Amino acid sequence: MPKTAAPPPGTPLLFKTKGTATPAELVAVRRDIHRHPEIGFEEVRTAAFVQQHLQSLGLVPKALAGTGVTAMIEGGGPGKTLMLRSDLDALPVQEENEVPYRSVNDGVMHACGHDFHISILLGTAKNLVANPPARGKVKLNFQPAEEGLNGAGAMIEAGIMKSPPVDAVLGYHIWQNLPVGKVAALTGPCMAAVGRFLITVTGKGGHAAYPQSSVDPIVVAAHIVTALQSIVARNLNPLDAGVVTVGRIQGGTTFNVIPPQVVLEGTVRTFSKEAGRILPKRLKEIAEGVAKSLGATASVQYEREHEAVVNDAAMAEFMREVARDVVGARNVVDAEPSMGGEDHAAYQALVPGCYSFLGAGTKKGEAFPHHHPRFNPDEGVLEMGTALMTEASRRWLERD
């Protein structure tokens, strides 16, 4: 993993004012991060940028897990420790937005909103430094590699939950499915557990004009893709949620050759432990069984990337109370649990926590979804998210 570098020469500080963070500062920070995206465990410039701004607030940032960053904000007296977490990494997506802050790194884009998350956490840090809580500590966690590389596990292994021990954690995700200004904090599961599979189908290659002399793995793979959809339809409880998606099929080199092998790669999403047990078992049985029935073989590799994000009931109700005071009761809404995954689950498996959705749906109606090359949420969420996390931090630490 690359080490966190010194701040890039000539990079300006985007906190221009004393005191609390202004909307203009939050937008400037978000746009700078957006212009310079980096993928997981390569967030060298991003980490340096974060360190530079934390240092400008009088904090002492520390590199962790390669490109992660942490820092501590001290309250007025002894008390508990609350951790706030943001992710740093971008996606291997080519940006299609024609904006002045378009990504300068070809093939890499903040297409999920982590640039917003960084800005919100830096803004929250500035607010808490300007007006610290009466007691306790806020531990800032700028985590690398959320997008499928288990950066949370790396931060935990590096000691983020220790010295001092973390008592509770708050996380958040800007949410394109909610209008800007809305907040949702679900009780219980809010994001799915994630599994990843790789199926290698091996047949017998040959000439495309003489299929009877071959065992075509492309045909076998096609049958497997179709059959896998029966798992959710016929093996899971209809009241339980599950997803099986094949995201990559690779095989063959030209039009007139039957290849010897095809690879299928995809993801599994579940909430319940029972669904998490059934899906990988049936996936293996179906892939191997279908392949055998057609004269081929299939080997299945399955990896459980992380568990579901499960919000503690008391922490979720606490966040709803804070949100009602910050954005108004009518803007605190229900939301459906997401089949998207989040390695924030690792923190909430260790301590009570709440992972909130912050509405960022654009007022213009151009609501391109997360991971889309034209993803460009409403920047109004920055001020709202910063106010929410600032108030939640202060209130959680100061309560009896």
Beta strands, then each sheet from edge to edge (+ up, - down):
strand 1: 62-64
strand 2: 68-74
strand 3: 81-87
strand 4: 137-143
strand 5: 168-179
strand 6: 183-184
strand 7: 188-202
strand 8: 206-207
strand 9: 242-251
strand 10: 257-258
strand 11: 261-270
strand 12: 297-306
strand 13: 309-311
strand 14: 338-341
strand 15: 353-361
sheet 1: 1+ 2- 4+ 3+ 5+ 15+ 6-
sheet 2: 9+ 11- 7+ 12-
sheet 3: 9+ 11- 7+ 13-
sheet 4: 9+ 11- 7+ 14+
sheet 5: 8+ 10-
end
